[in-house]
């Protein structure tokens, strides 16, 4: 018969420590993501202005204003 290899299991205390470290890392990433979003919003280009109406549209607007 072949010898069986010894399997070592991690203790739950070790897993709790890893979980705490992962939670702290995720919180740090969330905070960093929020700061990046704020910076990107500060540098976002302004909204584009609406295009000027073409000649027929401008004429129609004038006629509507006169009728009012």
QUIWO-V582771 format. One record per pair of residues at least 4 apart in sequence whose ideal C-beta (glycine too) atoms are under 8 Angstrom apart, sorted by the first residue. I is the first residue (numbers start at 1). J is the second residue. D is the distance in Angstrom with one decimal. If there is no record, write none. Layout:
# QUIWO-V582771
<<I | J | D> <I | J | D>>
This chain:
# QUIWO-V582771
<<10 | 14 | 4.6> <10 | 15 | 6.0> <11 | 15 | 7.5> <12 | 16 | 6.2> <13 | 17 | 6.6> <14 | 18 | 6.5> <15 | 19 | 6.1> <16 | 20 | 6.4> <17 | 21 | 6.5> <18 | 22 | 6.3> <19 | 23 | 6.3> <20 | 24 | 6.4> <21 | 25 | 6.3> <22 | 26 | 6.3> <23 | 27 | 6.4> <24 | 28 | 6.5> <25 | 29 | 6.4> <26 | 30 | 6.3> <27 | 31 | 6.5> <28 | 32 | 6.3> <29 | 33 | 6.2> <30 | 34 | 6.6> <31 | 35 | 6.7> <32 | 36 | 6.3> <33 | 37 | 6.4> <34 | 38 | 6.6> <35 | 39 | 6.4> <36 | 40 | 6.2> <37 | 41 | 6.3> <38 | 42 | 6.5> <39 | 43 | 6.7> <40 | 44 | 6.5> <52 | 58 | 8.0> <53 | 57 | 3.6> <53 | 58 | 4.7> <53 | 61 | 6.4> <54 | 58 | 6.9> <55 | 59 | 6.4> <56 | 60 | 6.4> <57 | 61 | 6.5> <58 | 62 | 6.6> <59 | 63 | 6.5> <60 | 64 | 6.4> <61 | 65 | 6.4> <62 | 66 | 6.4> <63 | 67 | 6.4> <64 | 68 | 6.6>>
